[in-house]
């Protein structure tokens, strides 16, 4: 996500509070927010995939996806 896109999200949020958004702006805000959330989730998954836990006995164990 580019800094310009984040800035646009913030501009739309301020405008929504101040005077409301047009339907086109509301749609743009929804799309940008979804892109932002997807980016955050992707970065988090990437960090977790590269993470390992150091056990007390000195062994390293990769973090695995939680099973329900």
Residue pairs with C-beta under 8 A, 6 or more apart in sequence:
1 35
1 36
1 39
5 32
5 35
5 36
6 36
8 28
8 32
9 29
9 32
9 33
9 36
12 21
12 25
12 28
12 29
12 32
13 29
15 21
15 25
16 26
16 29
21 29
48 63
49 63
51 62
51 63
52 60
52 61
52 62
52 63
53 60
53 61
53 62
53 63
54 60
55 61
